[in-house]
Amino acid sequence: MSRVRVYLASSVDGYIAGPGHSIDWLNEDHGTPSSPPAAEGVLGFHDFMAQVGCMLMGRHTYDLLVRLDADWHYGDTPVHVTTRRPLERVLADTVRPVAGDIETLVADAKEIAGSRDVYLDGGDLVRQGLDAGLVDELTITWIPVLLGAGVPLFQGLQNRFDLAFTAHHDHGNGLLQVTMQRRG
């Protein structure tokens, strides 16, 4: 049975983007001269994506990828971009716009994913999934920086969501990754 999973990075004070939706702080060197180098495999992202059968991506996240002209890290995985507006630029053949309530979007993504997992990406989409009780697992990579302002990860969350820590990894370069699963 497929799970609904979240995989993202956050500042220590809980921002997924800085002021003006800046993410330049994600690519900075956060280590100290004595800290080990970052681990191979981009924080386990490739292994994570190998388990994903469909991705739901928020429109703001997608537009950020378009603006950055970023490398496409999702391979052949179907990526559904949640939006009510047409996509001006399609970054891969696997991308398609979708609209609807979070329950329907996740159900459709699960059908496409089959026995593989569904990946939710984008702050608002993650909050909707949490509030609807649809998220099974969160993997957050904590970046050792305090931004003080920006786009908060959990702002607007309406419901309590009890978690259990299931794994943690020091990936070097000051990065700490924590995986949590839904309890109850």
Summary of the structure (lengths in Angstrom):
residues: 184
radius of gyration: 16.1
end to end distance: 17.4
largest distance: 48.7
contacts: 521
relative contact order: 0.28
helix: 25%
strand: 30%
